Amino acid sequence: MKKSGASQGQSAPELISKRIAELGDWRGETLSRMRKLIKEADPNVVEEWKWMGTPVWSHDGIICTGESYKNVVKLTFAKGASLKDPARLFNSSLDGNVRRAIDIHEGEGVDESAFKTLVRQAVALNSSGKSKPSKKTRS
């Protein structure tokens, strides 16, 4: 695994595991569960540690970040606006042109199958080299 921005000689996966343990409450459990789903959806995912302490999951570019706040665990998909979300998991950052996020509050669940589909779509989009499907055709 890649050591992106790792500190004190710890790998990104080690730092992410440490963050989950430090949270020690529902947020750690939620971040751990979502991490597991990301790895199941893409066994070749690369875990990174960026921006002074943000877990990042990448494959040919950023898939999503996992941030924890007092009342929410936020998974921000770097190119979420380009992904199909029929299950309507995205519930935050809906006004942006590029990113979309899933805010998970204490006691809330996430449709695991739909989440894995989003991860796989993000990987496919990153691997295609396209940032957004074009809706316009040139004349």
N, C-alpha and C positions, 0 to 999 in steps of 0.2 A: 504494500500500500504506500501511497505517496505521502511524504511529509511536507505538506504545504503550510508554511507559517507555524510549524510546530515549535514549541518552546521547551527548554530544559531537556532536550534530547528525547522528548516523548513524541511518538507518532500521532498523527491526527486521530486514528481510531482510539488510541489510548486516552487522548484528551477528551474525546467525545464521551467515552465511557466514564471518565472522571467527572465530567459535567453532569451526566445523568445521575451518578452516585451523589454528587454534592447537592443536587436539587432535593433528593430524598423524600419527595412527596408525589402527589398525582402528576405533577409536571414531568418529573423524572420517569415515572412509569409510562406516561403518554409519549414522551420523546423516544424512549426505548422501544415501545411498541411500533411507532412509526418508522424508526430506524430499521427494525426487523422487516417490516413490510417493504421498505425500499430495497433492502438486500434480496428479499424473495423475488421482487419484481425484476430486478437487474442484478444477477450474481456478479457482474463485472463492474459494479459501481465503485467509484473511488471516493473515499472519505477524505475530506480536507478540513482544515481549521484556519479560518480566515478572519480578517477584520477584528483582530484582537479578541477572539473568542466566540466565533460563530461556526457551528457545525455546518458543513456544506457537503452535499452529495453531487458528484459529477460523473459524466460519461460523455466524452467529446464536447464538453461544456457543462455549465452548471445545470443540474436538474432542479434542485431546490435547496433552500437553507432551512435550518431548524432553530428557531429562537424561542426562548422561554421568558415570559414576563410574569408578573405577580398573578394575573388572572387568566392567562391564556398561553397556550403553546401555539406558535405561528409557524406554518410551513409555507414559505414563499417560493413559488415556481417562477424561475427566471423568465421563461417564455410562456407563462400560463395563458395569456390572452390568445395565443395561437392554438391552444389545445381544446378539443371537444370535451365538454363536461356535462353530459346528459344527466348525471346523478346530482348535479348542482352542489358539488363539494366546495367549490370556491365560494367563500362568503366574506371576503375582505379584499381590499385593494382592487375593487371591481371597476374603478374609473380610469385606471392607468391604461396606456397603450400597449404595454409589454407584460408586466408582472401580474400575477394573481396569487392570492393567498388563501389558506385554509386556517381559520382560527378555531382551536379546540379548547373549550372551557371544561372545568372540572366536571366529571360525570358524563361528559358527552362521548359518544362513540363515532367512528367514521366507517363508512361502507368500505371494507377492506378490499373487495374486488374492484370497486370503482377507483379507489386510490391507486392500486397497482396498475390499473389501466392508464391513469394519468401519468404515472412514472414511466411506463413503457412508451407512451406517446411522446413524452419529453425527450427520452433517449433517442427515439426514432427521428424526432425533429432536429436534435443536436447532430445526429449522425448524417442527416441529409444535407447539412450545411446551409439550410434555409432558416431564416429567422422568423418569417411570417409568410403564410401563403398569400400570393398576390390576388387581389380581387379585381384589379384592372388589367386590361390588355392594352398594349401599345398600338397606336394607329400607324 
